[in-house]
Amino acid sequence: MLILFIGLMVIRSIIGPRSTDRILSVNMLGTMTICSIAILSVLLDEGYLADVALIYAMISFVAVLMMASVFVPSRPKAPELDGDEKEEEARLRD
């Protein structure tokens, strides 16, 4: 079942219409890979695989943050107001 979901996320990361869809699918791919490594750690009774899963989780987290900072546009800053406009805005808020 996990392999099926990994395949679906690979397809989603390729055809996702927006960059945020692609970033989320890559994040989900990382999460499912970590789960796979953790399951293998239990099944094979190998403790070092849990360490590998933790390191992969940290790398995946940083990679998603980097992709989000590059591909997701930030909100535009509000234009600067001069003195009269600031007074008018403060009056309207009250």
Buried (B, 14 or more C-beta within 10 A) or exposed (E): EEEEBBEBBEEBBEEBEEBEEBBBBBBBBBBBBBBBBBEBBEEEEEEEBBEBBEEBBEEBEEBBEEBBEEEEEEEEEEEEEEEEEEEEEEEEEE
